[in-house]
Amino acid sequence: MATETLSIGKALNTGLRRALEQDSKVVIMGEDVGKLGGVFRITDGLQKDFGDQRVIDTPLAESGIIGTAVGLAIRGYRPVCEIQFDGFVYPAYDQIVSQVAKMHYRSRGKLNIPMVIRIPFGGGIGAVEHHSESPEAYFSHTAGLKVVSCATPQDAYVMIQQAIASDDPIVFLEPKRRYWEKGPVELDAPLSEAYPLHAARVVRPGTDATVLAYGPMVRTCLDAATAAAEDGRELEVVDLRTLSPLDLAPVYESVRRTGRCVVVHEAPGNLGLGSEIAARITEECFYSLESPVLRVTGYDIPYPAARVEEEYLPDLDRVLDAVDRTFGW
C-alpha cells in the first residue's frame, strides 16, 4: 500500500484531485481557486489539469458562490465551494441556512444537495480581522447541515473525499494553521474501508483523564498529553472529527473509565460546542464523573489583533491547568 508523507494542505489537494478524477460531476468553485490555486494553495494545479469548467474562479461574492452551487447540486453536480477565510462566510450564511440546510426537508426528500463548503478556520497565523474566526457553532446548530473537521493529513485526504461522495450538504472545516504539518497518508486505501466520516476517534489512549478536541486543537491536546506523561499522568485524547452529528459513544466510554473530562476548542466558550458536549457527558456519565466537565476555550470577545492572539488561543498550559483542576475535586 502506497504511503507518502504529506502536509494537511497537500493531502487535501490530493483528495480533491482524486475526487475530480473519479466523478465528472464534481466541480470546485471559489475565489482564486483556479489560476492562483487558492490563498493557501489547496487547489494548486487543479484548474490546469481539469480545466476552468470544473475548477471555477468565481466573483468575490460568497452568497453567489453558494447560491450557484445549490442550483448545480439540484441538477446532479457535486459542487465543492471554497470560502477563502472563515470570517468571509457570513455573506453566504443566509444561503447556507435558508436554502442548503432546508432544501432536502422542504422538498420532502425529493431533492438532495450533495455539496461541500470548505472553510479554513481558526487562528494562529497572525492574520488581520475576519481571517481567524471559529464559526462552527453556527453551522452545528443548524438542522440539515453536517459539520466535520480534519486534524491530520490522513483524515484530510480521506474525509474530503467522503464529504464529496456524501449526498448531504457538509461544512468542511480545515485547521488553517495546521496546513503545513506533515504526516503519513495511505493513498491507495479504498474509501469504502476508510474510518467513517461521522465518527470520533481516540488518538492517544490514557487512563487518568479524557481530553476532547477537534481541528487545530487536537495537536495542542496531544502535546499537552505528552507533557502530562512526564509527570506520570496519562491523558486520553479524543479527536471528535464530526461536530454535527456528534459521535459521543467513544467519549462516554472513555469518560466512564477516566472519570474526568476536559473539552478544548478555539471558539468562544459561551454557547460553544464544549457547552453541549459537557451537558451530554454530564447526563450520560454522571455517576462516573469524579469532577465537573471543564472547558478550555477562546474568550468571549471578538478575535483579537494578531500581536496578542497567542494570549487568546488555548495552549498547552491552559489545557494542563484544566486537567489539574479536575483532580482538585
GIRAVEN-V622613 format. One record per pair of residues at least 12 apart in sequence whose C-alpha atoms are under 6 Angstrom apart, sorted by the first residue. I is the first residue (numbers start at 0). J is the second residue. Records with the same first field share a line. If there is no record, write none. Layout:
I: J  J
This chain:
0: 187
1: 185  186  187
2: 184  185  186
3: 183  184
4: 182  183
5: 181  182
6: 152  179  180  181
7: 152  178
8: 41  178
10: 152  155  156
11: 155  156
12: 41  42
14: 156  160
18: 160
24: 76  77
25: 77  78
26: 53  54  78
27: 54  78  79  80
28: 54  55  80
29: 56  57  80  81
30: 56  57
31: 56
32: 56
33: 46  54  55  56
61: 90  91
62: 90  91
72: 112  113
77: 113  114
78: 114
79: 114  115
80: 116  117
81: 117
82: 118
84: 119  130
85: 118  119  120  132
86: 129  130  132
100: 143  144
112: 167  168
113: 166  167  168
114: 168
115: 168  169  170
116: 170  171
117: 171
118: 172  173
119: 172  173  174  175
120: 133  173  174  175
121: 133
123: 176
124: 176
125: 305
126: 305
133: 266
136: 271
139: 243
144: 168
145: 169  243
146: 169  170  242  243
147: 171  240  241  242
148: 171  172  173  214  240
149: 214  240
150: 214
152: 182
153: 184
174: 214  215
197: 241
198: 246
199: 238  239  240  246
200: 237  238
201: 236  237
202: 236  237
203: 235  236
204: 235
205: 233  234  235
206: 233  257
207: 233  234  257
208: 234  257  259  260
209: 234  235  236  259  260
210: 236  260  261  262
211: 236  237  262
212: 238  263
213: 238  239  240
223: 315
255: 287
258: 287  288  289
259: 288  289
260: 292
261: 292  293  294
262: 294
263: 294  295  296
264: 296
265: 296  297
266: 297
267: 296  297  298  299
268: 296
277: 292
290: 325  328
296: 313
297: 311  312
